[in-house]
Structures are given as structure tokens and as C-alpha cells.
Amino acid sequence: MSQPNDPFNPAMQQFAQLGQAMAQQFFTFLGSQQGQHPLGGAPIQIGAPEPAKLTALQQEFLQQQTLLWNAMLARGKPGSEAAASFAVQAEPGDRRFSAPEWKQSPIFDYIHQSYLLNARYLKELVEIAPVEDDKAKNRLRFLARQYLDAVAPSNFAATNPEFIKLAVETKGQSITDGINNLIKDFEKGRISMTDDTAFEVGRNLATTEGAVVYENELIQLIQYSPLGKTVAKRPLVIVPPCINKFYILDLQAENSFVRYAVEQGNTVFLVSWRNVKAEQGRLGWNDYLEMGPLDALRVVREITGEDKVNALGFCVGGTILSSALAVLAARGEDWVASLTLLTTLLDFSDTGEIGLMIDEHSCAMRDATIGKGGLLTGRELASTFSALRANDLIWNYVSGNYLKGQKPQAFDLLYWNSDSTNLAGPFAAWYMRNLYLNNHLRIPGKLEMCGVKVDLGQVKMPNYLLAAREDHIVPWQSAYQTTRILGGESRFVLGASGHIAGVINPAAKNKRSFWVNDDSKPDAEAWLAASEEKKGSWWSDWSAWLKQHADGDCPARAKLGGGRYKQIEPAPGRYVKEKA
């Protein structure tokens, strides 16, 4: 143990006090107006922890700080192996302190371990802090993680040994490069995650051949050129999310879902949502349905002459598409033979961390500010989604770009992630209130859309439902509830990885795996327990399922467009290139 006359003892005490001070600062921050998240959310009412639990936690924390300090002092001393063996480990997947520089120096080794110990203390303090309900507790956990991520020693020059070593090795050039990177990003208004000069939509992204055959104020409709002599009679209409650009489904040839769907013999049409400007800021939920999937489905039926099409929606696009199909059902229209939903929510009971910041307080704020007109900006949306994975999508680049002066590597997925989109304010406000907050979409007849009461139970075509096991935006258990909401026969498939990587998993690469189980279960975990894991991509499984709903083959539709729908411009069109 550290002795009372140890000259380093005051320093150890200061580090121990730092953990408690950090916790105090966090709770003080929460109590101020600055403690509110940009999404809104009412302030969290926090009570005092039970004295006995707090005392026990503080005593354990001080004991561990003492053990950590003694371990640092014992490093390299003969006969001190036991003391030196004490260490605080980062959580699995935390790469912030993995570089050897953090362990080579006793000082920086102690600094990062002390931070981890302080972070653990704050998280445990959050667990014993009384709050009004489970949602408030989860919000508190989320905000604590945001705070801890921000104050990590890896984010600051003086406490990051990688910064110091690189500055010495480059004779200060890394500092100069970091400052230049900071200035450039300040001018752009965002953190650079990739080399923006390496990619261009239409040149090496979104290059699948096709043409825009229809457009309105909100969408362009792209028809892609066939790659074979025959195609499925029924075309495939894809509705991507409107909160991101569609080319996540058409990145480069080797990982393009659109190209794969065309290669499998489908006549593919895709909705390209407009990156709305101020003049579209009046558009609401019904406008997105009418001008989005409903217009697209109508036009595709006219161009191809087919009474029914196959339809696919991804994320929010799937929610919009399902709502549009419920409108058609209420109107007595039967336009769609099969429905595919990729990582889509229809039951918003559990929306993950996004839902933590959506409450009556935040919805009222949105209603008042943009509910009758205006924009929810792409920058705000991007910041919100980045905050969900702050270490990977914010602080990793703060450290790399600014402290180390590194140039981000070229990565198509991160280029897409930075290419943000605006949403019309009335649409966003209605969406957050009626779906995220009130969860009314799942209730038959509760919502009126496009002049009719909707019931998802009347959407009775066969459906293919893909969820992703590590999805932090659409929890897979929530996606599973769709099997209980739609009226048609469901095939539920669970892919490995997260919200994007779980979907963009090219069949040719034969990576990852997916789980299937034809025996429907009332509980998601029960379904998984009885499921079969299959190696490779779900793409092949989906393609085989879709062929069952193709209605046979016909000669390839070599002409793009038809009748009154002429080719407007080559794919990917103008709308996807507009910047927020």
C-alpha cells in the first residue's frame, strides 16, 4: 500500500478525487440546461442514492485507486509482481488505449487505467441513482457514456502519448497537419471520416446502369438496365430510407445490392428521395407516402404493364412503404405481390437509444419549431446518429485527424455516412410523435393516412423480414414483432453484424452468417434459440424466396421507361447529388 510519507501519495489522492469530481461535474451538468440532448428530452429528475450503497461504492473505488497506484509504483521492482499485476481492462471492442505507447510509460499507463476506473465508478453511480422510470435510467446511462467518451485522455494532446511520440518523430509536422485538418473540417462544418476526394456519386459510387424515368417534387424514379436476356415478369420496386442517400444500396459494383438484384433477373426500379430544400419544408407524412412509394408503384405498373409488383423497403423506407401499402389496402387496391423489409420498425415499443430522447417534451418542441414548416437538417441528423457510436464516429477522428494529423482513409461506406440529407419538418415531427412516441402504427385504425384509416393487418402479401443481430438503430427483437403485425405469411431472417453491415453483405464474398427458422414463435428469443445458423450472406436466401413471387419470366425490358414516361437523365440522377 502507498505509505503516508510517500511523496507520490498526494498525487494518488488527487487522481482518486478526480473520479468523484468527474461524477459531480456530470450530475451538475445534467441539472443545467446544457444537460439536455440536442434531440430534446425533458430534464432527468435524479434523487440521492441510498447512503449505504454510496458509501460502499466510494470505498471500493478508493481501494481500487490505491491498488492501481501501487501497481504503477511497483513496476520493474524485484519482488513486486503481485502488486504490479493489478490492472483495469478496457471493455471489449474499446480500441482507444490499444497502442503500445499507452502501456510503455508508467505515467500514461496509469492515466488511462485511472480514467477507466473513474468511468466505471460513474457508471456504477448511475446505476444506484434513483430516477423516475426505466426510460429515464436508460437516458442517464446514455448521457453518462456520452460524457465519459468526451473526457477520455485519448482526446487531449497532453494526455495522449501517441500524439507526443508522433510529434517528436515528425518534428512537429503532425501538429501542423492536425491544425490544417481542423481548419478544413471547420470550413466543411463536420468531422472528416474519409477521403472525400476519393469518391464521386455517379463516377465510382451509384454506377449501376439505368435512367431516371419519372420525377416529382420529392423523388426521382430510377429504372436499371437488365443484365440478361430474360427477367422476372414482376418488377422489383425498392424504397430506401429518406434520411440517407439511396446509394448505400449501390455503392460499388462488388458490394451493390441493386446490381445484385439486377443480376438475379429482376427489373429493378428505385426511389431516389430528394435532399429537400426550404421550398419542400412544408411536406408532411402523407406527402411522402403519396409522392414516394404510391407514385412509384403506380408508375412502375404503367411502364411494365404488370398488375402486381414486388416491393422492398429499407429502414425508414420500409416503414413508409408498409404505411403506403396499408393505404392501398384501405382503398381496396392490390398492387403488390410480395413485400421485403430490411431492418425496419413497425412496432416502436423498443427503439433502442434513439428513442431515449424522444418524449412529449422533445415532440412538443419539434411541433412548435418545424411541425408546420421548416427542415430537420442533415447536419443535425448526422450528429445524432454519430452520437450513438461516439467513440467510433466522433472521437476516433478527433484523435486521428487533429491530434495525429492523419488523413482519413478512403472508405465508401463512411463517405455515404457523411453525405447527409434534410427532412421536411412536418414529416419529421409527425413521424417522431405518432410512431416513436405514441407507437400508433401497430394499432389497427388508430392512424389516418392519405384520407383513410390504416391497418397493417390488411397488408396480406407474403413478406420477407430481415433484421440484424447487432443493430443499434432497429433492435432485432423489435423488428421481429413485424411478424405479429402484417397480415401475410412471414419469413423472418436474422443477419449478423449491425444496421448497415448486416444488410450490405454481398453474396459473392460469402462472409458472416444468418439465422433462419420457419417455425414462428411468439417470442423473439425463443425464435432465435430454435433457429439454424447458415454461413454466408442472406442475399442468396432472399433471391430464392423472391423468385417464388416472380410470376414466371419474360424477355428483358431493354427499353427504359415507356409510354408517357420518357428517360429524363442517366442514373443516378440529380436528386441524389444535391448536398444538404
LUMDRENRO-726983 format. One line per 2 residues: number of its first residue (from 1); their letters; for each residue x, y, z of C-alpha. Coordinates in Angstrom, 1 decimal, always signed. Example, Ala and Ser with C-alpha at 12.3 -4.5 7.8 and 13.67 -1.06 7.14 Angstrom:
BEGIN
1 = AS = +12.3:-4.5:+7.8; +13.7:-1.1:+7.1
This chain:
BEGIN
1 = MS = +0.0:+0.0:+0.0; +1.1:+3.6:-0.5
3 = QP = +2.6:+5.0:+2.7; +1.6:+8.2:+4.4
5 = ND = +5.0:+9.8:+3.8; +5.2:+8.6:+0.2
7 = PF = +5.9:+11.7:-1.9; +3.6:+10.4:-4.6
9 = NP = +0.7:+9.9:-2.1; -0.9:+13.3:-2.7
11 = AM = -0.8:+12.7:-6.5; -2.6:+9.4:-6.0
13 = QQ = -5.2:+11.1:-3.8; -5.7:+13.8:-6.5
15 = FA = -6.4:+11.1:-9.1; -8.8:+9.4:-6.7
17 = QL = -10.6:+12.7:-6.0; -10.7:+13.3:-9.8
19 = GQ = -13.1:+10.3:-10.2; -15.5:+11.7:-7.7
21 = AM = -15.1:+15.2:-9.0; -15.9:+14.0:-12.6
23 = AQ = -19.0:+12.3:-11.3; -20.1:+15.5:-9.5
25 = QF = -19.5:+17.5:-12.7; -21.6:+15.2:-14.7
27 = FT = -24.6:+15.4:-12.4; -24.2:+19.2:-12.2
29 = FL = -24.1:+19.3:-16.0; -27.3:+17.3:-16.1
31 = GS = -29.0:+19.7:-13.8; -28.3:+22.6:-16.1
33 = QQ = -30.0:+23.5:-19.4; -26.9:+22.3:-21.1
35 = GQ = -27.7:+18.8:-19.9; -30.5:+18.5:-22.5
37 = HP = -29.7:+16.5:-25.6; -30.0:+18.2:-29.0
39 = LG = -32.9:+15.9:-29.8; -34.8:+17.4:-26.9
41 = GA = -36.0:+15.3:-24.0; -37.1:+16.6:-20.6
43 = PI = -34.5:+17.0:-17.9; -34.0:+13.9:-15.8
45 = QI = -35.1:+14.1:-12.2; -32.4:+12.4:-10.1
47 = GA = -32.7:+11.6:-6.4; -30.0:+11.0:-3.9
49 = PE = -28.5:+7.4:-3.8; -29.0:+5.3:-0.6
51 = PA = -26.2:+6.4:+1.8; -25.1:+2.8:+2.4
53 = KL = -24.8:+2.0:-1.3; -23.0:+5.2:-2.0
55 = TA = -20.5:+4.7:+0.9; -19.8:+1.1:-0.2
57 = LQ = -19.2:+2.3:-3.8; -16.9:+5.1:-2.7
59 = QE = -14.8:+2.8:-0.5; -14.4:+0.2:-3.3
61 = FL = -13.4:+2.9:-5.7; -10.7:+4.3:-3.3
63 = QQ = -9.4:+0.8:-2.7; -9.0:+0.1:-6.4
65 = QT = -7.4:+3.5:-7.0; -4.8:+2.7:-4.3
67 = LL = -4.2:-0.8:-5.8; -3.7:+0.9:-9.2
69 = WN = -1.3:+3.4:-7.8; +0.8:+0.8:-6.0
71 = AM = +0.8:-1.3:-9.2; +2.4:+1.7:-11.0
73 = LA = +5.0:+2.2:-8.3; +5.8:-1.5:-8.3
75 = RG = +6.6:-1.8:-12.0; +10.1:-3.1:-12.6
77 = KP = +10.9:-3.6:-8.9; +12.1:-7.0:-7.8
79 = GS = +9.6:-9.0:-5.8; +6.6:-6.7:-6.6
81 = EA = +4.9:-8.9:-9.2; +1.7:-9.3:-7.1
83 = AA = +1.3:-5.5:-6.7; +2.1:-4.8:-10.3
85 = SF = -0.4:-7.4:-11.6; -3.4:-5.2:-10.8
87 = AV = -4.8:-3.7:-13.9; -8.0:-2.1:-15.1
89 = QA = -9.1:-3.5:-18.5; -11.0:-1.6:-21.2
91 = EP = -14.3:-3.0:-22.3; -14.4:-5.4:-25.2
93 = GD = -14.2:-3.5:-28.5; -12.7:-0.4:-26.9
95 = RR = -9.6:+0.3:-29.0; -8.7:+3.8:-27.6
97 = FS = -5.8:+2.5:-25.5; -4.6:-0.4:-27.6
99 = AP = -1.5:+1.3:-28.9; +1.7:+0.2:-27.1
101 = EW = +2.5:+3.8:-26.1; -0.2:+3.7:-23.5
103 = KQ = +1.5:+0.8:-21.7; +5.2:+1.6:-22.3
105 = SP = +5.1:+4.6:-20.0; +4.1:+4.1:-16.3
107 = IF = +2.6:+7.6:-16.3; +0.3:+7.1:-19.3
109 = DY = -0.5:+3.5:-18.3; -1.7:+4.9:-15.0
111 = IH = -3.6:+7.8:-16.7; -5.6:+5.6:-19.0
113 = QS = -6.3:+3.0:-16.3; -7.3:+5.6:-13.8
115 = YL = -9.7:+7.0:-16.4; -11.2:+3.6:-16.9
117 = LN = -11.6:+3.2:-13.2; -13.2:+6.6:-12.9
119 = AR = -15.5:+5.8:-15.8; -16.5:+2.5:-14.1
121 = YL = -17.2:+4.5:-10.9; -19.5:+6.9:-12.7
123 = KE = -21.4:+4.1:-14.5; -21.9:+2.3:-11.2
125 = LV = -23.0:+5.6:-9.6; -25.6:+6.0:-12.3
127 = EI = -26.9:+2.5:-11.5; -27.7:+3.4:-7.9
129 = AP = -29.1:+6.9:-8.7; -32.9:+6.9:-8.2
131 = VE = -34.8:+8.2:-11.3; -38.5:+8.2:-12.2
133 = DD = -38.6:+5.2:-14.6; -36.7:+2.8:-16.8
135 = KA = -36.6:+5.2:-19.7; -35.0:+7.9:-17.6
137 = KN = -32.5:+5.3:-16.3; -31.5:+4.4:-19.9
139 = RL = -31.3:+8.1:-20.8; -29.0:+8.6:-17.9
141 = RF = -26.8:+5.7:-18.9; -26.6:+7.1:-22.5
143 = LA = -25.7:+10.6:-21.4; -23.1:+9.2:-18.9
145 = RQ = -21.5:+7.4:-21.8; -21.5:+10.5:-24.0
147 = YL = -19.8:+12.4:-21.2; -17.2:+9.8:-20.5
149 = DA = -16.4:+9.4:-24.2; -15.8:+13.1:-24.4
151 = VA = -13.4:+13.4:-21.4; -11.2:+10.4:-22.3
153 = PS = -7.5:+11.1:-22.1; -7.1:+9.9:-25.7
155 = NF = -9.0:+13.1:-26.9; -6.4:+15.6:-25.5
157 = AA = -2.8:+16.3:-26.6; -1.3:+16.5:-23.1
159 = TN = -2.6:+13.1:-22.1; -2.3:+11.2:-25.3
161 = PE = +1.2:+9.5:-25.7; +0.5:+8.7:-29.3
163 = FI = +0.3:+12.4:-30.0; +3.5:+13.2:-28.2
165 = KL = +5.5:+10.4:-29.8; +4.3:+11.3:-33.3
167 = AV = +5.0:+15.0:-32.8; +8.6:+14.2:-31.8
169 = ET = +9.2:+11.7:-34.6; +7.8:+14.1:-37.3
171 = KG = +9.5:+17.2:-35.7; +6.1:+18.8:-35.3
173 = QS = +4.8:+18.1:-38.7; +1.9:+16.0:-37.3
175 = IT = +0.8:+19.0:-35.2; +0.8:+21.2:-38.3
177 = DG = -1.1:+18.6:-40.3; -3.6:+18.3:-37.5
179 = IN = -4.2:+22.0:-37.3; -4.7:+22.1:-41.1
181 = NL = -7.2:+19.2:-40.8; -9.1:+21.0:-38.1
183 = IK = -9.3:+24.2:-40.2; -10.6:+22.3:-43.2
185 = DF = -13.2:+20.4:-41.2; -14.3:+23.7:-39.6
187 = EK = -14.9:+25.1:-43.0; -16.9:+22.0:-44.0
189 = GR = -18.9:+22.1:-40.8; -18.3:+18.4:-40.0
191 = IS = -15.6:+15.9:-39.0; -14.0:+14.2:-42.0
193 = MT = -14.4:+10.4:-41.7; -12.9:+9.5:-45.1
195 = DD = -11.1:+11.0:-48.0; -13.9:+12.9:-49.7
197 = TA = -11.8:+13.4:-52.9; -11.7:+9.6:-53.5
199 = FE = -15.4:+9.3:-54.3; -18.0:+10.9:-56.5
201 = VG = -21.6:+9.8:-56.9; -22.1:+8.7:-60.5
203 = RN = -18.4:+8.1:-61.1; -17.4:+5.4:-58.7
205 = LA = -20.5:+5.2:-56.5; -24.0:+4.5:-57.7
207 = TT = -22.8:+3.3:-61.0; -25.3:+0.6:-61.9
209 = EG = -26.5:+1.5:-65.4; -30.0:+2.9:-65.7
211 = AV = -32.1:+6.0:-66.2; -34.5:+8.3:-64.3
213 = VY = -37.9:+7.7:-65.9; -40.1:+9.7:-63.6
215 = EN = -39.7:+12.6:-61.1; -41.9:+14.8:-58.9
217 = EL = -41.1:+17.4:-56.3; -39.9:+14.7:-53.8
219 = IQ = -38.5:+11.7:-55.7; -36.8:+10.5:-58.8
221 = LI = -37.7:+7.0:-60.0; -34.7:+5.1:-61.5
223 = QY = -35.1:+2.1:-63.7; -32.0:+0.0:-64.1
225 = SP = -30.9:-1.7:-67.3; -31.2:-5.5:-67.5
227 = LG = -28.1:-7.7:-67.5; -29.6:-10.8:-69.1
229 = KT = -31.9:-11.8:-71.9; -34.9:-12.7:-69.6
231 = VA = -36.2:-11.1:-66.4; -38.9:-11.9:-63.9
233 = KR = -42.3:-10.7:-65.1; -42.9:-8.8:-61.9
235 = PL = -40.6:-5.9:-61.4; -39.0:-5.0:-58.1
237 = VI = -39.6:-1.6:-56.6; -37.0:-0.5:-53.9
239 = VP = -37.8:+2.2:-51.3; -34.7:+3.2:-49.4
241 = PC = -34.6:+5.4:-46.3; -35.2:+9.1:-46.9
243 = IN = -32.9:+10.0:-44.0; -29.9:+8.9:-46.1
245 = KF = -28.9:+8.8:-49.8; -30.1:+5.7:-51.7
247 = YI = -26.7:+4.7:-52.8; -26.0:+2.7:-49.7
249 = LD = -27.7:+0.0:-51.8; -25.5:+0.8:-54.8
251 = LQ = -22.0:+1.6:-53.5; -19.5:-0.1:-55.8
253 = AE = -20.1:-3.0:-58.2; -18.7:-5.6:-55.7
255 = NS = -21.0:-4.5:-52.9; -24.0:-3.2:-54.7
257 = FV = -27.3:-4.7:-53.6; -29.0:-3.0:-56.6
259 = RY = -26.6:-4.6:-59.1; -27.1:-8.0:-57.4
261 = AV = -30.9:-7.7:-57.7; -30.5:-6.9:-61.4
263 = EQ = -28.1:-9.8:-61.9; -30.7:-12.1:-60.4
265 = GN = -33.0:-11.3:-63.2; -35.2:-8.5:-61.7
267 = TV = -36.4:-5.4:-63.5; -35.4:-3.0:-60.7
269 = FL = -36.9:+0.4:-60.0; -35.6:+2.5:-57.1
271 = VS = -36.9:+5.6:-55.4; -34.3:+8.3:-55.1
273 = WR = -35.5:+10.7:-52.4; -34.8:+14.4:-52.8
275 = NV = -32.5:+16.1:-50.4; -35.2:+18.6:-49.6
277 = KA = -34.7:+22.3:-49.5; -36.6:+25.1:-47.8
279 = EQ = -39.3:+25.1:-50.5; -40.1:+21.5:-49.7
281 = GR = -40.2:+22.2:-45.9; -44.0:+22.2:-45.9
283 = LG = -44.2:+18.5:-46.9; -45.8:+16.1:-44.4
285 = WN = -46.1:+12.3:-43.8; -48.9:+12.0:-46.3
287 = DY = -46.9:+13.8:-49.0; -44.0:+11.4:-48.5
289 = LE = -46.4:+8.5:-49.0; -48.3:+9.9:-52.0
291 = MG = -45.2:+11.3:-53.8; -42.9:+8.4:-52.7
293 = PL = -44.0:+4.8:-52.8; -47.6:+5.3:-54.0
295 = DA = -46.4:+7.4:-57.1; -43.5:+4.9:-57.7
297 = LR = -45.8:+1.8:-57.6; -48.3:+3.5:-59.9
299 = VV = -45.7:+4.5:-62.5; -43.9:+1.1:-62.4
301 = RE = -47.2:-0.7:-63.1; -47.9:+1.6:-66.0
303 = IT = -44.4:+1.2:-67.5; -44.3:-2.6:-67.2
305 = GE = -47.9:-3.3:-67.8; -47.9:-5.6:-64.7
307 = DK = -50.8:-5.6:-62.3; -48.6:-6.5:-59.4
309 = VN = -45.0:-5.8:-58.5; -42.7:-6.9:-55.8
311 = AL = -41.7:-4.2:-53.3; -38.7:-3.8:-50.9
313 = GF = -38.2:-1.2:-48.2; -35.1:-0.5:-46.1
315 = CV = -35.2:+1.1:-42.6; -37.4:+4.2:-42.6
317 = GG = -38.1:+3.4:-46.3; -39.7:+0.1:-45.1
319 = TI = -41.9:+2.0:-42.6; -43.0:+4.4:-45.3
321 = LS = -43.6:+1.6:-47.8; -45.6:-0.5:-45.3
323 = SA = -47.8:+2.5:-44.5; -48.4:+3.1:-48.2
325 = LA = -49.4:-0.5:-48.6; -51.9:-0.1:-45.7
327 = VL = -53.3:+3.0:-47.5; -53.7:+0.9:-50.7
329 = AA = -55.4:-1.9:-48.7; -57.8:+0.6:-47.2
331 = RG = -58.6:+1.9:-50.8; -59.2:-1.6:-52.0
333 = ED = -56.1:-1.7:-54.2; -53.9:-4.8:-54.6
335 = WV = -50.7:-3.7:-56.3; -48.0:-5.7:-54.6
337 = AS = -47.4:-9.5:-54.7; -44.6:-9.6:-52.1
339 = LT = -43.0:-7.4:-49.5; -39.4:-7.3:-48.3
341 = LL = -38.5:-5.2:-45.3; -34.8:-4.7:-44.3
343 = TT = -34.1:-3.6:-40.7; -37.5:-1.9:-40.4
345 = LL = -39.6:-0.9:-37.4; -43.4:-1.2:-37.4
347 = DF = -43.7:-1.7:-33.7; -41.9:+1.1:-31.9
349 = SD = -42.1:-0.3:-28.4; -38.3:-0.6:-28.2
351 = TG = -36.4:+1.8:-30.4; -33.0:+1.5:-28.9
353 = EI = -31.1:+4.6:-27.9; -32.7:+6.8:-30.5
355 = GL = -36.0:+6.5:-28.7; -34.5:+7.6:-25.4
357 = MI = -34.5:+11.3:-26.4; -38.0:+11.3:-27.9
359 = DE = -40.6:+12.2:-25.4; -43.5:+14.6:-25.1
361 = HS = -41.1:+17.5:-24.3; -39.0:+16.9:-27.5
363 = CA = -42.0:+16.3:-29.7; -43.7:+19.5:-28.5
365 = MR = -40.5:+21.3:-29.3; -40.4:+19.9:-32.8
367 = DA = -44.1:+20.6:-33.3; -43.6:+24.2:-32.4
369 = TI = -40.4:+24.8:-34.4; -40.7:+22.7:-37.6
371 = GK = -44.1:+21.0:-37.3; -45.8:+23.4:-39.7
373 = GG = -42.9:+24.1:-41.9; -39.1:+24.1:-41.9
375 = LL = -36.3:+21.5:-42.1; -34.8:+18.9:-39.8
377 = TG = -31.3:+19.4:-41.2; -29.0:+16.7:-42.4
379 = RE = -26.3:+18.0:-40.1; -28.5:+17.6:-37.0
381 = LA = -29.5:+14.0:-38.1; -25.8:+13.1:-38.8
383 = ST = -24.8:+14.4:-35.4; -27.5:+12.4:-33.7
385 = FS = -26.6:+9.1:-35.3; -22.9:+9.7:-34.8
387 = AL = -23.5:+10.3:-31.1; -24.9:+6.7:-30.8
389 = RA = -21.4:+5.4:-31.6; -19.4:+8.4:-30.4
391 = ND = -16.0:+6.7:-29.9; -16.1:+5.2:-33.4
393 = LI = -17.7:+8.1:-35.3; -16.6:+11.2:-33.5
395 = WN = -13.7:+10.8:-31.0; -11.7:+8.3:-33.2
397 = YV = -11.5:+11.0:-35.9; -10.8:+13.8:-33.4
399 = SG = -7.8:+11.9:-32.2; -6.7:+10.7:-35.7
401 = NY = -7.4:+13.8:-37.7; -6.4:+16.6:-35.3
403 = LK = -4.0:+15.1:-32.7; -2.1:+12.8:-35.0
405 = GQ = -2.6:+14.8:-38.2; -3.7:+11.8:-40.2
407 = KP = -5.6:+11.9:-43.4; -8.7:+9.7:-43.2
409 = QA = -8.6:+6.6:-45.5; -10.8:+6.2:-48.5
411 = FD = -13.9:+4.2:-47.4; -17.1:+4.2:-49.5
413 = LL = -19.4:+3.5:-46.5; -18.1:+6.4:-44.5
415 = YW = -18.3:+8.7:-47.5; -22.0:+7.8:-47.7
417 = NS = -22.4:+8.2:-44.0; -21.1:+11.8:-44.3
419 = DS = -23.4:+12.6:-47.2; -26.3:+13.8:-45.1
421 = TN = -29.9:+14.6:-46.1; -32.5:+17.1:-44.9
423 = LA = -36.1:+16.1:-43.9; -39.2:+18.2:-44.3
425 = GP = -40.1:+19.4:-40.8; -43.8:+18.4:-40.8
427 = FA = -42.9:+14.9:-41.9; -40.2:+14.5:-39.2
429 = AW = -42.4:+15.9:-36.4; -45.4:+13.7:-37.4
431 = YM = -43.1:+10.6:-37.6; -41.5:+11.2:-34.2
433 = RN = -44.8:+11.9:-32.4; -47.1:+9.2:-33.9
435 = LY = -44.6:+6.4:-34.4; -41.6:+6.8:-32.0
437 = LN = -43.5:+8.4:-29.1; -47.1:+7.1:-29.3
439 = NH = -46.4:+3.8:-31.3; -49.7:+4.1:-33.0
441 = LR = -48.7:+2.5:-36.3; -49.2:-1.0:-35.0
443 = IP = -52.8:-0.3:-33.7; -55.4:-1.1:-36.4
445 = GK = -57.4:+2.0:-37.4; -55.5:+4.3:-35.0
447 = LE = -53.9:+6.5:-37.6; -55.3:+8.2:-40.7
449 = MC = -53.1:+8.5:-43.7; -53.9:+10.0:-47.1
451 = GV = -57.6:+10.2:-46.0; -58.1:+6.6:-44.8
453 = KV = -57.7:+4.7:-41.6; -54.8:+2.3:-41.9
455 = DL = -54.5:-1.3:-40.6; -51.2:-3.1:-41.2
457 = GQ = -53.0:-6.4:-40.6; -54.7:-5.8:-44.0
459 = VK = -51.2:-5.8:-45.7; -51.6:-9.5:-46.6
461 = MP = -49.0:-10.3:-49.2; -46.1:-12.7:-48.3
463 = NY = -43.3:-10.9:-46.6; -39.5:-11.4:-46.1
465 = LL = -38.2:-9.7:-43.0; -34.5:-9.1:-42.4
467 = AA = -33.2:-7.9:-39.1; -29.5:-7.5:-37.9
469 = RE = -28.4:-9.1:-34.7; -26.2:-6.1:-33.6
471 = DH = -28.4:-3.4:-34.9; -28.4:-0.4:-32.6
473 = IV = -30.9:+1.6:-34.6; -33.6:-1.1:-35.2
475 = PW = -33.2:-3.7:-32.4; -33.8:-7.1:-34.0
477 = QS = -36.3:-8.1:-31.3; -38.4:-5.1:-32.3
479 = AY = -38.1:-6.0:-36.0; -39.3:-9.5:-35.1
481 = QT = -42.6:-8.0:-33.9; -43.5:-7.3:-37.5
483 = TR = -44.3:-11.0:-37.9; -47.2:-10.3:-35.5
485 = IL = -48.4:-7.1:-37.3; -48.5:-7.8:-41.0
487 = GG = -51.3:-10.0:-42.3; -49.3:-12.1:-44.8
489 = ES = -47.1:-15.1:-44.2; -43.7:-14.0:-42.9
491 = RF = -40.2:-15.4:-43.4; -38.0:-13.8:-40.7
493 = VL = -34.3:-13.9:-41.2; -31.7:-12.6:-38.7
495 = GA = -28.4:-11.4:-40.2; -25.1:-11.0:-38.4
497 = SG = -23.5:-7.6:-37.7; -25.2:-4.2:-37.5
499 = HI = -27.7:-1.9:-39.2; -25.7:-1.4:-42.4
501 = AG = -23.1:-4.2:-42.5; -25.9:-6.7:-41.7
503 = VI = -27.7:-5.5:-44.9; -24.7:-4.8:-47.2
505 = NP = -23.2:-8.3:-47.1; -22.5:-9.3:-50.8
507 = AA = -23.3:-12.9:-51.6; -20.1:-13.3:-53.7
509 = KN = -17.9:-12.7:-50.6; -19.6:-15.4:-48.6
511 = KR = -18.9:-13.6:-45.3; -20.7:-13.6:-42.0
513 = SF = -23.9:-15.7:-41.4; -27.6:-15.5:-40.9
515 = WV = -30.2:-17.4:-38.9; -33.5:-18.9:-40.2
517 = ND = -36.4:-20.7:-38.5; -39.6:-21.4:-40.4
519 = DS = -41.4:-22.2:-37.1; -42.9:-18.9:-36.0
521 = KP = -42.6:-18.2:-32.2; -44.4:-15.6:-30.1
523 = DA = -41.1:-14.5:-28.6; -38.0:-13.3:-30.5
525 = EA = -35.5:-15.0:-28.2; -37.4:-18.3:-28.4
527 = WL = -37.3:-18.0:-32.2; -33.5:-17.5:-32.1
529 = AA = -33.0:-20.4:-29.7; -34.7:-22.7:-32.2
531 = SE = -33.1:-21.2:-35.3; -30.5:-22.6:-37.7
533 = EK = -27.3:-20.7:-38.4; -26.3:-20.6:-42.1
535 = KG = -22.9:-19.4:-43.3; -22.7:-16.7:-45.9
537 = SW = -25.0:-13.9:-47.0; -28.8:-13.6:-46.6
539 = WS = -28.8:-12.2:-50.2; -29.0:-15.7:-51.7
541 = DW = -31.7:-16.8:-49.4; -33.8:-13.7:-50.3
543 = SA = -33.2:-14.1:-54.0; -34.5:-17.7:-53.9
545 = WL = -37.6:-16.5:-51.9; -38.3:-13.7:-54.3
547 = KQ = -38.2:-16.0:-57.3; -41.3:-17.7:-55.9
549 = HA = -43.2:-14.4:-56.4; -41.8:-13.6:-59.9
551 = DG = -44.8:-14.9:-61.8; -42.5:-16.5:-64.3
553 = DC = -40.1:-14.9:-66.8; -40.4:-12.7:-69.8
555 = PA = -38.0:-11.1:-72.3; -35.8:-8.5:-70.8
557 = RA = -37.2:-5.0:-70.8; -34.4:-3.4:-72.8
559 = KL = -36.2:-0.1:-73.1; -36.1:+2.1:-70.0
561 = GG = -39.4:+3.9:-69.4; -42.3:+3.5:-71.8
563 = GR = -45.4:+5.2:-72.9; -45.6:+8.7:-71.4
565 = YK = -42.7:+8.0:-69.2; -39.5:+9.0:-71.1
567 = QI = -35.9:+8.9:-69.9; -35.2:+12.1:-68.1
569 = EP = -31.5:+11.6:-67.4; -29.0:+8.8:-66.8
571 = AP = -28.8:+7.2:-63.3; -28.2:+8.1:-60.6
573 = GR = -29.9:+11.3:-61.4; -29.8:+14.9:-60.0
575 = YV = -31.6:+14.5:-56.7; -29.0:+12.1:-55.1
577 = KE = -26.2:+14.6:-55.9; -27.8:+17.5:-54.0
579 = KA = -26.0:+18.4:-50.8; -27.6:+19.3:-47.5
